Amino acid sequence: MKELFPIKQVNGFIFSMLLTVVALSVYFLDMSFELGMTILLITAFVQAAVQLVIFMHAGESEDKKAIYTTTIYGLIIALVTVFGSLLAMVWGYM
């Protein structure tokens, strides 16, 4: 019976709820902008990793190296796009 109970998914759900409570505390505790954004960014990236690994089963297939490589590549492209847009539009560099 023990092997039928999805303990990994239950722990992932509890950890996701804990991360959500931490993120909500930024709003309810009226933190400063810098501290609040730092906490929100950290919890967002950890939450994405939990969703990818536990609920989308990214590490359970034979091609997990390809999955993680593609994920890292996508993250790099997203960061270059965001910071390139900030560089051009907000910071005034062309």
C-alpha positions as CSV (number, residue, x, y, z in Angstrom):
1,M,0.0,0.0,0.0
2,K,2.9,2.3,0.7
3,E,4.0,2.3,-2.9
4,L,0.5,3.4,-4.1
5,F,0.4,6.6,-2.0
6,P,1.9,9.5,-3.9
7,I,4.0,10.9,-1.0
8,K,6.3,12.9,-3.4
9,Q,3.3,14.7,-4.9
10,V,1.8,15.4,-1.5
11,N,5.1,16.8,-0.2
12,G,5.4,18.9,-3.4
13,F,1.9,20.2,-2.9
14,I,2.6,21.1,0.8
15,F,5.8,22.9,-0.3
16,S,4.0,24.8,-3.0
17,M,1.4,26.0,-0.4
18,L,4.2,27.0,1.9
19,L,5.8,29.0,-0.9
20,T,2.5,30.6,-1.7
21,V,2.1,31.7,2.0
22,V,5.6,33.2,1.9
23,A,4.7,35.1,-1.3
24,L,1.4,36.4,0.2
25,S,3.3,37.5,3.3
26,V,5.0,40.2,1.2
27,Y,1.6,41.8,0.6
28,F,0.2,41.4,4.1
29,L,3.3,42.4,6.0
30,D,3.8,45.6,3.9
31,M,7.5,45.0,3.2
32,S,9.7,47.4,1.4
33,F,9.9,47.2,-2.4
34,E,13.4,45.8,-2.6
35,L,12.8,43.1,0.1
36,G,9.4,42.2,-1.4
37,M,10.7,41.8,-4.9
38,T,13.6,39.7,-3.7
39,I,11.3,37.4,-1.8
40,L,8.8,37.2,-4.7
41,L,11.6,36.4,-7.3
42,I,13.1,33.7,-5.2
43,T,9.7,32.0,-4.4
44,A,8.7,32.3,-8.1
45,F,11.8,30.5,-9.3
46,V,11.6,27.8,-6.6
47,Q,7.9,27.3,-7.3
48,A,8.7,26.9,-11.0
49,A,11.3,24.3,-10.2
50,V,9.0,22.4,-7.9
51,Q,6.3,22.3,-10.6
52,L,8.7,21.2,-13.2
53,V,10.4,18.4,-11.3
54,I,7.6,17.0,-9.1
55,F,4.4,17.6,-11.0
56,M,5.6,17.5,-14.6
57,H,8.0,14.6,-13.9
58,A,10.9,16.2,-15.7
59,G,13.5,14.0,-14.0
60,E,11.8,10.7,-14.5
61,S,12.4,10.0,-18.1
62,E,15.5,8.8,-20.0
63,D,16.1,12.1,-21.7
64,K,16.2,14.2,-18.5
65,K,19.5,15.8,-19.6
66,A,17.8,17.2,-22.7
67,I,14.8,18.4,-20.7
68,Y,17.0,20.3,-18.3
69,T,19.2,21.7,-21.1
70,T,16.2,23.0,-22.9
71,T,14.8,24.5,-19.8
72,I,18.0,26.3,-19.0
73,Y,18.2,27.5,-22.6
74,G,14.7,28.9,-22.4
75,L,15.5,30.6,-19.2
76,I,18.6,32.2,-20.7
77,I,16.5,33.4,-23.7
78,A,13.9,34.8,-21.4
79,L,16.4,36.7,-19.3
80,V,18.2,38.1,-22.4
81,T,14.8,39.3,-23.7
82,V,13.8,40.9,-20.4
83,F,17.1,42.6,-19.7
84,G,17.5,43.6,-23.4
85,S,14.1,45.3,-23.3
86,L,15.0,47.0,-20.0
87,L,18.3,48.2,-21.5
88,A,16.6,49.7,-24.5
89,M,13.4,51.1,-23.1
90,V,14.0,52.0,-19.5
91,W,17.7,52.6,-19.1
92,G,18.0,54.5,-22.4
93,Y,20.7,52.5,-24.2
94,M,20.2,51.8,-27.9
